[in-house]
Every structure is written in C-alpha cells, then in structure tokens.
Amino acid sequence: MSTPYRIFGSEMSPYSVKVRSWFRYKGAAHEWCEGRIEEARPYQKLPLIPVVVTPEGEGLQDSTPIIEKLEAQFPEPSIHPEDSVLAFLSALLEEFGDEWGNKWMFHYRWARPVDQESAALRLVRSNMPGLEASAEAAMAKTIRERMTPRVWFVGSNKETAPQIEASFKAAARLLEAQLEGRPYLFGARPAFADFGLWGQLYNARSDPTAGALLEESCPKLVAWIERMLEPTDDGPFEARAALLPTLLPLLKAQVGALFCPWTLANEKALADSAEEFTVELASGAWTQKPQKYHARSIKALRARYEATADKTDLDPILEQTGCLKVLRG
Ligand SMILES: N[C@@H](CCC(=O)N[C@@H](CS)C(=O)NCC(=O)O)C(=O)O
C-alpha cells in the first residue's frame, strides 16, 4: 500500500479539522497525526498547523490553498457547485469562515475563565499527550496565561467583544435558517463554504460558552456540525432560487456589513504600515492591530472573482449584499 497523506494538526485547530473533513469527504487515504508536530518540522515553512505531507514527501500549508490544490487531484465529488454564481458565493463564505468566523471562535475560547481553563487543558492533552496530572496542570496554566492576552490578535477587545458575540449569535441564527430542510449549506453535499465555516464552528461548539449558545437555540446547526465530521455526498447542490432566500440575508448582515468593510480597513492599515486601525462597522466602531495574513487571502479571493467569466448575475448579488467593493479592490 502506498504511503497516505499525513495531516499534522490538532482537534483544537479549526484549519486542521477543516482539512481533515475534506479528506474524509473525498475518501482520500490519510493519517491524522495529532501531537506529532516535531515530525512535520522539516516540511514546515511557517510555524502553523495544519501541515499536510503528500505521499511524495511534499509539505503543504495553509488550509484554503491545500484544499484547492488537492481538489484538482480528487475532483469527485466536487465541492464547487456547477452554477458559477453559487460557486463564487461558496468561496466567499469559505473566506468569511476562515477569517471572520475565527474571531468568534478565538474570542469565545479565550474571553472567559471557564473557556480558558477548558481550552488550555485540552490543548495540553492534544499537543503533549501522556503527561502526568501535575505536569499537565502546570502546562495548562502556562498556556492559559500565554493565550488569554492574545485575543487582541483577532481584534477582540472591550469595544469589539460585544460586536463579536452579537455577530456569532446572529450568524448562528442565519445558518440555522439556511440548514432548514437541507443537510449542507448548498444542498445535499458539502461545498467549500461548509468546510471553512465548519472548522470554526466545530471548535466553537467544543468550548463551554459558545457550545452552550449553539446547543440552546440552533439544533440544525449542531446536527450539521456533527454531520461535517464525516461529510457524505447525499445528492446534488440545490438551485440558486432555492438557496438565495436564506443565503442573501447571511451575506448581507454578516459578510457585507461586517467582514467586507473590516477587510478593506485592515488592508489599508497594512498598506499604510499603521500600528492600529479603526473602522465604523454596522455593529459599531472597531479598533484593532492589522492582521497580515488576511491581506493575502483576500487577494486570492479577488483572483477567483476576476476569473469568473460571466459576472452578469453575480455582480448584482454582490452589490445588493455589500460585498462587491471589496472584490474590486
Ligand atoms: N491560514 C492558515 C491559518 C493556520 C493557523 O492559524 N493555525 C493556527 C492553529 S488553528 C496555528 O498554527 N497557530 C500557531 C500554533 O498553534 O502554534 C490556514 O488556513 O491553515
């Protein structure tokens, strides 16, 4: 038997489980390597997980390009709807999940003592399995002390915390509506959007505070979170007319009103080498230090937009939901 792909990651890393979910969906032979990051060091260009090592010994990083590259090698069943409008909206939601959804997850994980304690202990168990109880507790304390002040990294602070929490709750309700009568966001099989959003929401659900919020009021979303652990092809994607009534409100209230203006402000701050930026979002004033990685991923999304040959139907949707400006750069 040939060597399978190896995924070096953690159950606690949204981008790692996202890639694993894709591998499971495709039925592509892989080994999940948790707590073994040392083996991946020779392949790692950035100190981040996941790292995928191919059977040929090539190291891949960055979940979105990893999935895009491997999708070309494992094209069936495709994660991209045939309808180019839906395919683009799915890619937009994937980016939104990776970048904005990460704010929900990271904020809830490190904002309150109950979540900090739970996450720190699970991180120790994932990264350093087999420690004795006292060593485990000491390490969890160190991790908690190191991670808690880092919420600023995703833009969480006194001013933005209520906005992040309101966005999480509103998005959960909108996703709940999207999942009414369908197992995945775009129909009977998972799309790119499902993978990006799921990594973050699966992790949020594992944390006490965010998990309780989801359990309380979003049964369909919780069922989807469980389904996406081992996603299956249960039929085709649905048509635009069936999907847009619930998709448009999500795009408008979350992607267009929050994520897109935030993206533009973040990008401008990086171009100006600003230490910090403030942007007026629909939810209020938002101040944070710029996030470097994000400027790169939005460029990739713009390239996808440019590559969409016929934008006749796409542009009006992007315009009405407030998402067009950011894509035109
Ligand atoms: N854009 C990257 C983000 C990867 C990322 O931020 N990974 C986090 C864990 S979820 C990480 O490795 N952080 C540093 C660490 O855990 O040491 C991707 O999509 O793979």
The ligand as an SDF file (V2000), in Angstrom:
LIG
                    3D

 20 19  0  0  0  0  0  0  0  0999 V2000
   -4.3520   30.4290    7.1700 N   0  0  0  0  0  0  0  0  0  0  0  0
   -3.8660   29.2850    7.8900 C   0  0  0  0  0  0  0  0  0  0  0  0
   -4.0430   29.5060    9.3780 C   0  0  0  0  0  0  0  0  0  0  0  0
   -3.4280   28.4190   10.2120 C   0  0  0  0  0  0  0  0  0  0  0  0
   -3.4070   28.7920   11.6790 C   0  0  0  0  0  0  0  0  0  0  0  0
   -3.6110   29.9530   12.0750 O   0  0  0  0  0  0  0  0  0  0  0  0
   -3.1520   27.8010   12.5180 N   0  0  0  0  0  0  0  0  0  0  0  0
   -3.1010   28.0110   13.9600 C   0  0  0  0  0  0  0  0  0  0  0  0
   -3.8940   26.9420   14.6690 C   0  0  0  0  0  0  0  0  0  0  0  0
   -5.5750   26.9350   14.2040 S   0  0  0  0  0  0  0  0  0  0  0  0
   -1.6690   27.8460   14.4310 C   0  0  0  0  0  0  0  0  0  0  0  0
   -0.9440   27.0130   13.9390 O   0  0  0  0  0  0  0  0  0  0  0  0
   -1.2440   28.6610   15.3870 N   0  0  0  0  0  0  0  0  0  0  0  0
    0.0700   28.5890   15.9670 C   0  0  0  0  0  0  0  0  0  0  0  0
    0.2260   27.4490   16.8780 C   0  0  0  0  0  0  0  0  0  0  0  0
   -0.7630   26.7690   17.2040 O   0  0  0  0  0  0  0  0  0  0  0  0
    1.3620   27.2120   17.3010 O   0  0  0  0  0  0  0  0  0  0  0  0
   -4.6210   28.0480    7.4170 C   0  0  0  0  0  0  0  0  0  0  0  0
   -5.7160   28.1970    6.8590 O   0  0  0  0  0  0  0  0  0  0  0  0
   -4.0840   26.9390    7.5280 O   0  0  0  0  0  0  0  0  0  0  0  0
  1  2  1  0
  2  3  1  0
  2 18  1  0
  3  4  1  0
  4  5  1  0
  5  6  2  0
  5  7  1  0
  7  8  1  0
  8  9  1  0
  8 11  1  0
  9 10  1  0
 11 12  2  0
 11 13  1  0
 13 14  1  0
 14 15  1  0
 15 16  2  0
 15 17  1  0
 18 19  2  0
 18 20  1  0
M  END
$$$$
